[in-house]
């Protein structure tokens, strides 16, 4: 179970960082959301995975961790979920406003998007020309 949880945390973190480095505001928002999910899982893992034990003390049962699970990670994750939701709502509003002001969802605005698209078009044209040049040469 620990290997699966560690793998899930690693995959969510890697995907979140990758999306944060993209140049579109929606990708950045999605990356932040994935990172918040990874953080929530990390908090749960740090608190220890215990199944089938209540986090609330009961009469007649000794108040030890052998009979109960630690409620602190659950409380921290609930708080983190609320904070992540608020952060996502604020970044969505900022992205919508930026899209309205700049006529683009590129993080750096319309000028940067045009430069990016021009450089990508040059790169594709060069690759296409190189591929045509390879086809024209006879192979021995």
C-alpha positions in Angstrom: 0.0 0.0 0.0 2.8 2.4 0.8 4.4 1.8 -2.6 1.1 2.6 -4.4 0.7 5.7 -2.3 4.2 6.9 -2.9 3.9 6.3 -6.6 0.6 8.2 -6.7 2.2 11.2 -4.9 5.2 11.1 -7.2 3.0 11.0 -10.4 0.8 13.8 -9.2 3.8 15.9 -8.2 5.5 15.3 -11.6 2.4 16.0 -13.6 1.7 19.2 -11.5 5.2 20.6 -12.0 5.1 19.8 -15.7 1.7 21.6 -16.0 3.0 24.6 -14.0 5.8 25.1 -16.5 3.4 25.3 -19.4 2.6 28.7 -21.0 -1.2 28.5 -20.7 -3.1 29.7 -17.7 -5.5 26.7 -17.6 -2.4 24.4 -17.5 -1.0 26.3 -14.6 -4.3 26.1 -12.7 -4.5 22.4 -13.3 -0.9 21.9 -12.2 -1.6 23.8 -8.9 -4.6 21.5 -8.4 -2.6 18.4 -8.9 0.1 19.6 -6.6 -2.5 20.3 -3.9 -3.8 16.7 -4.3 -0.3 15.4 -3.9 0.2 17.5 -0.8 -3.0 16.1 0.7 -1.9 12.5 0.1 1.5 13.4 1.5 -0.1 14.7 4.7 -2.2 11.5 5.0 0.9 9.3 4.4 2.8 11.3 7.1 0.1 10.6 9.6 0.3 6.9 9.0 -2.2 4.8 7.1 -4.5 3.1 9.6 -7.7 1.5 8.4 -10.7 0.4 10.5 -9.8 2.5 13.6 -11.9 5.4 14.7 -10.3 8.9 15.2 -12.7 9.7 18.1 -12.2 8.5 21.7 -14.9 6.2 23.0 -15.8 5.1 26.5 -14.5 1.7 27.6 -11.6 1.8 25.0 -8.1 2.8 26.1 -7.0 6.2 24.6 -3.9 5.0 22.8 -2.9 4.9 19.2 -3.2 1.1 19.3 -7.0 1.6 19.5 -7.5 4.8 17.6 -6.0 6.6 14.6 -4.5 10.0 14.8 -7.1 12.7 13.8 -4.6 15.4 13.1 -3.8 14.4 9.5 -7.5 14.3 8.7 -8.0 17.8 10.1 -5.0 19.1 8.3 -6.2 17.6 5.0 -9.7 19.1 5.4 -8.1 22.5 6.0 -5.9 22.0 3.0 -8.8 21.1 0.8 -10.6 24.3 1.7 -7.5 26.4 1.1 -6.8 24.7 -2.3 -10.4 25.3 -3.4 -10.2 29.0 -2.5 -6.8 29.2 -4.2 -8.2 27.6 -7.4 -11.2 29.9 -7.4 -8.9 33.0 -7.2 -6.6 31.8 -9.9 -9.5 31.0 -12.2 -10.9 34.5 -11.7 -7.4 35.9 -12.4 -7.1 33.8 -15.5 -10.5 34.9 -16.8 -9.6 38.5 -16.2 -6.2 38.1 -17.9 -7.9 36.4 -20.9 -10.3 39.3 -21.2 -7.6 42.0 -20.9 -5.0 40.3 -23.2 -7.2 38.4 -25.6 -5.0 35.4 -24.9 -4.7 32.7 -22.2 -0.9 32.7 -22.6 0.7 33.4 -19.2 2.8 36.3 -20.6 0.2 37.8 -22.8 -0.5 38.1 -26.5 2.9 39.3 -27.5 4.7 36.4 -26.0 2.1 34.0 -27.5 2.8 35.4 -31.0 6.5 35.1 -30.5 6.1 31.5 -29.3 3.9 30.6 -32.3 6.3 32.2 -34.8 9.2 30.3 -33.3 7.2 27.0 -33.4 6.3 27.7 -37.0 10.0 28.3 -37.9 10.9 25.0 -36.2 8.3 23.1 -38.0 9.3 24.6 -41.4 12.9 23.8 -40.8 12.1 20.2 -39.9 9.8 19.8 -43.0 12.6 21.3 -45.2 15.1 18.9 -43.7 12.8 16.0 -44.3 12.3 17.0 -47.9 16.1 17.3 -48.3 16.5 13.7 -47.0 13.9 12.4 -49.5 15.7 14.1 -52.5 19.0 12.4 -51.8 19.4 9.0 -53.3 20.2 6.2 -50.8 23.1 3.9 -51.7 
